[in-house]
Amino acid sequence: MRKTTAARQLRVLITVSALTLGVAGAGGTPASAAARGCPAGEVFATNNTAVITDPADPRLKTRLTRFDHEVRGIIHANGARPGASELLDGIFWSGDLKQATYERSREFDINRAGRDGLHHIAGVIAKQYHQESVLTFRCLPRTSPETDAAEIQASGVSATRLHDALVADPEARDKLGGGSVTLGGRLVLVVPRADLSLAEKFTKNLGVDWNTVEVRYGEREFVS
């Protein structure tokens, strides 16, 4: 996945290990909890290499259908099993440009892949599509010593709303970098664990009831 300066700390995209967790939100605030049905892994990736600043850019309308098929082939060829994939609209803040950037990407579920296998698959995708990095995230218990990040999912958020909230919040855009929204209006925000309280505040400012949010804890990695 392309990383601009501002987006380098955000795109966390992979969850591993099918387990169900009861988790609490930041600061002890309950979040609806439960990493229900975590696949062995998730990869959030794109074949885009351009910096897009116009929300009306036609490249943001692509469904990445061919990319979907090609990445599934990569997953299968490297000994894992591809699961579902989903289109995402990403909104990221560029510190260099001092404005929001946009990106269409896909999230891929990956089964039968361990930590090393997931890393390898992400590296192949990064190389084949000329990405600076592809982000991975493994679902882990909150208490695991390897857990360094959290993935927040919340319904009822549009890309426009995410854009406006990001632009209006200097702290969130600088520390979180941005986030993604599915075509069905589900926010996907993967953040460093140290910034979970800020992510909770930002999510609430989007109008989301934190008690309805799903929080998954795990380990993230940017794979080049």
Residue pairs with C-beta under 8 A, 6 or more apart in sequence:
1 11
1 13
1 44
1 45
1 46
1 103
1 105
1 126
1 131
1 132
1 133
1 134
1 135
2 46
2 48
2 49
2 51
2 103
2 131
2 132
3 11
3 131
3 132
3 133
3 222
4 51
4 92
4 94
4 96
4 97
4 101
5 94
5 95
5 96
6 92
6 93
6 94
6 95
6 96
6 101
6 173
6 174
6 177
6 178
7 92
7 93
7 94
7 101
7 177
7 178
8 133
8 177
8 222
9 175
9 176
9 177
9 192
10 92
10 176
10 177
10 178
10 179
10 190
10 191
11 44
11 90
11 92
11 133
11 135
11 177
11 190
11 222
12 44
12 135
12 136
12 137
12 149
12 151
12 190
12 191
12 220
13 42
13 43
13 44
13 45
13 107
13 134
13 135
13 136
13 137
13 190
14 41
14 42
14 43
14 44
14 110
14 118
14 122
14 135
14 136
14 137
14 138
14 220
14 221
15 35
15 38
15 39
15 41
15 42
15 137
15 138
15 139
15 151
15 216
15 218
16 38
16 39
16 40
16 41
16 42
16 110
16 113
16 115
16 118
16 137
16 138
16 139
16 140
16 218
17 38
17 40
17 138
17 139
17 140
17 218
18 37
18 38
18 39
18 40
18 139
19 35
19 38
19 139
19 141
20 34
20 35
20 36
20 37
21 33
21 34
21 35
21 139
21 141
21 142
21 216
21 217
22 33
22 34
23 31
23 33
23 34
23 35
23 142
23 215
23 216
23 217
24 30
24 31
24 33
24 142
25 31
25 196
25 200
25 210
25 213
25 215
26 196
26 197
26 199
26 200
27 197
27 200
29 200
29 210
30 210
30 211
31 152
31 200
31 210
31 211
31 213
31 214
31 215
32 211
32 212
32 213
32 214
33 214
33 215
34 214
35 139
35 214
35 216
35 217
36 214
38 139
38 216
39 83
39 109
39 110
39 111
40 80
40 110
40 111
40 112
40 113
40 114
40 118
41 80
41 109
41 110
41 111
41 113
41 118
41 121
41 136
41 138
42 107
42 108
42 109
42 110
42 136
42 137
43 71
43 107
43 108
43 110
43 118
43 121
43 122
43 125
43 134
43 135
43 136
44 88
44 105
44 106
44 107
44 108
44 134
44 135
44 180
44 188
45 71
45 105
45 106
45 108
45 122
45 125
45 129
45 131
45 134
46 64
46 67
46 103
46 104
46 105
46 106
46 129
46 131
47 64
47 67
47 129
48 59
48 103
48 104
48 105
49 129
49 130
49 131
50 59
51 94
51 97
51 101
52 59
52 60
52 101
52 102
52 103
53 94
53 97
53 99
53 100
53 101
53 102
54 102
55 102
55 159
55 163
57 102
59 104
60 89
60 102
60 103
60 104
61 104
62 104
63 87
64 87
64 104
64 105
64 106
67 106
67 129
68 85
68 106
70 128
71 82
71 85
71 106
71 108
71 125
72 82
72 85
72 108
74 121
74 124
74 125
74 128
75 81
75 82
75 108
75 110
75 113
75 121
76 82
78 117
78 120
78 121
78 124
79 112
79 113
79 117
80 110
80 111
80 112
80 113
80 117
80 118
80 121
81 110
81 111
81 112
81 113
82 108
82 109
82 110
82 111
83 108
83 109
83 110
83 111
84 109
85 106
85 107
85 108
85 109
86 106
86 107
86 182
86 183
87 104
87 105
87 106
87 182
87 183
88 104
88 105
88 106
88 107
88 180
88 181
88 182
88 188
89 102
89 103
89 104
89 159
89 180
89 181
89 182
89 183
90 102
90 103
90 104
90 105
90 178
90 179
90 180
91 100
91 101
91 102
91 159
91 162
91 163
91 166
91 178
91 179
91 180
91 181
92 100
92 101
92 102
92 103
92 177
92 178
93 99
93 100
93 101
93 166
93 167
93 173
93 174
93 177
93 178
94 100
94 101
95 174
99 167
100 163
100 166
100 167
100 178
101 178
105 180
107 188
110 118
110 121
113 121
115 138
118 136
118 138
119 136
119 221
119 223
122 134
122 135
122 136
122 221
122 223
123 134
123 223
123 224
125 131
125 134
126 132
126 133
126 134
126 223
126 224
132 224
133 222
133 223
133 224
134 222
134 223
135 190
135 220
135 221
135 222
135 223
136 220
136 221
136 222
136 223
137 149
137 151
137 190
137 216
137 218
137 219
137 220
137 221
138 146
138 218
138 219
138 220
139 151
139 216
139 217
139 218
140 146
140 147
140 217
140 218
140 219
141 147
141 217
142 217
144 217
144 219
146 219
147 193
147 217
147 218
147 219
148 192
148 193
148 219
148 220
149 190
149 191
149 192
149 193
149 217
149 218
149 219
149 220
150 190
150 191
150 193
150 196
150 199
150 215
150 216
150 217
150 218
151 188
151 189
151 190
151 215
151 216
151 217
151 218
152 187
152 188
152 189
152 190
152 191
152 199
152 203
152 213
152 214
152 215
153 186
153 187
153 188
153 189
153 213
153 214
153 216
154 186
154 187
154 189
154 203
154 206
154 208
154 212
154 213
154 214
155 185
155 186
155 187
155 208
155 212
156 185
156 207
156 208
157 181
157 185
157 186
157 187
157 206
157 207
157 208
158 181
158 185
159 181
161 206
161 207
162 178
162 179
162 181
162 187
162 206
165 172
165 202
165 205
165 206
166 172
166 173
166 178
166 179
167 173
169 202
169 205
171 198
172 198
172 199
172 201
172 202
175 195
175 198
176 189
176 191
176 195
176 198
176 199
176 202
179 187
179 188
179 189
179 190
180 187
180 188
180 189
181 187
181 188
182 188
187 203
187 206
187 208
189 199
189 202
189 203
190 220
191 198
191 199
192 220
193 217
196 215
200 210
203 210
203 213
204 210
